[in-house]
Structure formats: structure tokens, C-alpha cells
Amino acid sequence: MDLLSELAAYQANGVHATDRERIRLLELRQQLADRLLRVSYEIHSVTAEAACEEARAAHLADRLQVVQDKKVHTQTLVAIVGEAMIGIVAGGLSLAAEGVAAATMDITGGSLATGFGLAAFIEKETHQFQHRRNLLREAWEGPEHSKLFPASVWKYLTTASEDTPTLRESLVADWRQDSSLGTPGSETERQRIALFFGDGGLYTIDDLRTQAEMLESLRVAVNLMNQDLYLLSQELVFSTSVKATQSTP
């Protein structure tokens, strides 16, 4: 008989319980309270780790964004100044009646300026981002026994309720449907699956922000367990108070 079933059986005796049964009932309530507290710590352990990894990815993305913005600003200035200088030279050649040379200079200068301008917006900053202890990988693969999640949390994520999918399955479906991994069947999806659920690699800013969003969704899913724990604890407190009232002469 598990803890909750045994507790319910003892509580059902109510005022007819013997002193020994009442003592056992107190022991069971204390054991349940201790277990709820331990599970709460396990939940916070997972959510804290996910939040830390989420913040790490977001922070690196912000740093890379600053670097990229500076490069865009610099290269845009180079394109503008370069185009202006070419225009001055081309104008001088025109005044010198060197029409062909001026036209050539105009075309070349325009091409160079355009090249700098496009490079400023096409070039993407990348950086190594390692995550050998990967919570997302276990959520994605769904092993029977998790090496990273506490048993209580993993059971919560992988246990189905009637005909509904498990929380883990819902998470994976959301990642696929909202294009976090890219278009299904695409090369982008293949690359991101290998990157996000591996040990790490070369990340772009978009990759890092997507990784952070996926970690946030995992953290939110685990946090739902706190609500169920709260409801269980409230039920325990309520039933205890009712039994105490019934046993009062």
C-alpha cells in the first residue's frame, strides 16, 4: 500500500481510531509532508538549471548582437563614404573629359559600396556555445530513465493522463509546430536538431534566442508540477482539519 492509500485508510477510521492508529496517522502525514518538500526541491533544482542555461544563451545572444550592430554601423559608414569618394573622383574625371573612365569608376564604386552595404546585413555573428549537460536533449529523446531529471519530475513529464499526450510529448510537438527547429524536413531542421540536442557547437544569434525560448518552455512545463503539489498539500490540510473537527467532542 502506498503512502497516500495508507493515509486515506487511517483517516477513514476517524473518531474510531485507536491511539496506535492515531500515532501512525501522524507519522504518515509527516512522511507525506517530507516527501512533498523533497519533490518541491527537485522541481526547483530543474527549473533553476533550465533558467541558468536560458540566461546563458540569452546573454551570449545579446553580446553577439552588440558586436553585429557595431559591424553593421561601421560597414554602412564605409559604404556611404566610399560611394561619396568614388562620386567625387568620377566627377573630376568627367571635368577632365575622361567620360569612359568616369563611367567605369562610377560603376565600380557603386558595386563596391553595394557590396559593403549587403555584407553588413548578410554577415551573421557566430560563437561556440557548449551544453554537454543538456536538459533539452533528454526532453527531446524521452529515455525511460532520465540521467538529468529527478525521478519525480521525469515521471511527471512522461506520464500520460487518459488519452492526452504527456507533457514531454506536448513540448516536442510545440517545438516542431512553432518552427523553433525550422521547416519540417528542411536542412535547417536537421542542423538545429544536431546542434540543440547535442553537446554544443557554433551558434548564431537566432540559434541562441531559439535555444533560450525552448529552455523557457521546458521550465514552464516543469513548474506546472508545483501547482499539482500545492493542490495536494491543500487537500491534505483540508482533510486533516475536517478529521480534527469530527474527533472533537
N, C-alpha and C positions, 0 to 999 in steps of 0.2 A: 504494500500500500504506500503510495507516495505521500509527501508531506501534506499537501492540500487535502487529499482524501481523508487522511487520518485526522487532520484538524477538524474537518467537517463532521466526522463521525463523533468525535468527542464533544463538539459544540452542540450536536443534536441531543445529547443527554440532558443538557440544561441543568435545571434545579435537581434532577435525579442523579447527577454525577456524584461519585464518591470523592473523598478527599484526595485519594491517589489519582483519580482521573482528572481532578481539577489541577493538580500539580503538573500532570503530564500535559494538560491543555496549555498551561503557562509556558512549559518548555517548548511545545510546538510553535506557539506564537513567537517566542523569542528566536527560534531557529528560522522561521519564515522571515522575520524582520531582518535577521543577519544575512539571509540569502538575498533578499531584495536589495539590501545595501551593497552587497558584493557585486550583484549584477549591475547596479547603478554605476559603481566604479568602473566596471568593464565597459559599459556604454561610453562613459566619459573618456576612457582611455582611447577608444577607437575614434571618437569624434575629435578629440584633441589632436591625434596623429593626422587625421584627414585635414583638419583645419591648418595644421602646421605645413603640410605639403601643399595645400591650396595657396597659402600665403607665400610660400617659397616660389611657386610657379608665377603667381601674380607679380611678385616683387621683381623677378628676373624679367618678366614681360615689360614692366614699367621702365626698367633700366635700359632695355634694348630699344624701347620706343623713344626714349630721350636721345640715344645715340643716332637712331634713324632720322629723327626730326632734325637734328643738327646737320646730318649729311644732306638731307633734302634742302635745307635752307642754304647750305654752302654751295651745293651744285646748282641750285636755281640761280644764285647770285652769279656764279661763274658763267652760266648760260646767258644771263641777261647782259653782263659786262662784255662777254665775248662777242655777242651779237652786235652790241653797240660799237665795239672797236673795229669789227670787220666792216661795219657800215661806214665808219669814218675813213678807213683805208680805201674801200670801194669808191667812196665819194671823191677821194683825192685822185684816184686813178681815172675817174670819169673826167675830172677837170683837166687831167693831163692828156685827154683824148685817147686813153687806153681802154676803149669800150669793152673789148673781149676779155681783157684781164680783169676789169671791174666786175663784169657779169660772172666770171668764174669765181672770183673772190666772194661775191655775194652768195652764190650757190653753196660753195664750200663752207662759208661761215654759217649760213643758215643750217646746213646739215650738222655741223659741229654743235651749234647751240641747241638744236633739237635733240641731238644725241645726249648731251649733258642733262637736258631737261627730263627726257624719258628715263635716263639712268637713275635720276633722283627718286622717281616714283616706282620704278620696277624693282630695283635692288632691295632685297629683304635682309634684315639683320638676323643672324642665327647665333646660337650659343649652345654649348653642351649642357645637358640637364640630366642628371643621373637619379634613378629611383629604384635601386635593387630591392628594397623592401616596398613592394608595390601592392597597395590595397586594391587598386583598380583591376589589376591582373586577376586576383582571386575572385573578385566580383564578376569579372568577365568569364572566367573559365568555369567557376562553380564546382570546385572539387567537393567530394563527400565530406572530407575533414579539412578545415582551414588551418594553415600554419600561422596566419597573422591575426585572424579574428578570434576573440574568445569564443568558447563553445556556445555559450548562451546567446551571444549576438549572432553568430553564424546560423544557429538553429532558427532564430527569429527571421533572418533574411531568406532562409531557404525552405521554410515550411509553408506549404500552401494552405489556404483557407477555403474549404469546399472546392468549388470549380474555378476559383480565381487563381491567377498565376502568383508565384512567390514574389516578394519584394525584389529579390535579386533579378528575377526574370523581367520584371517591370522596368527595372533600371536599365538593363541591357537593351530592352525594346525601345526605351526612350532615347538612349544614346544613338541607336540606329535611325530612329524616325526623325529626330530633330537635326539630322545631318552633322552631328558632332564628329563623326568619323568620315564624313564625305558621302558622296552619292554611292548607294549600294552597288557593289561590283566594280567600282572605279579603282584606278591606280592610287588615288588619294586615300581611299578607304583602306586599301591593302597596306600602304605605307604607315598610316596612322595607327592601325591595329598593331603592327610590329613595333612602332615607336612607343605608343601609350601603354601597352601591356607588356613591354619588355623591361630591360634593366635601365633604359635611358638612351640618349643619343643627341643628335643635333636638332634643336627645336627652333622654329620661327616664332615670332610674336603671336601669331594666330594660334599656333600649336599650343603655346604656353597658356593662353587665355582659355582655350577649349579644355585643356587638362585641368585648369583651376575650376571651371564650371562643372566638370564631371565629378571632381572631388567634392564639390559643394553638394551636388545631388546625392552622392553617396552618404555624406554626413547628415543630410536632412532625413534620408531613409532610416538610418540608424537611430536618429533622435526620436523617431516615432515610437520606438520601444519605450522611451521614458513615459509617454502618455499611457501606455498599457500598464506599466509598473505603477503609475500614480493611481489608476483606476482600481488595480488590485489592492493596493495599500489602503485606499479609501473603503473598499469593500470589507477588508479585514478589520479596520477601525469600527465601521458601522456594525458589523456582526458582533464584535466584542462588546460594544456599548449596549446593544439590544439584549445580549445574553446577561450582561451585568444587571440590567434593569429588571429582567424577568426573575433573576435569582434574589432580588431584594425583597424582603418580607413586606 
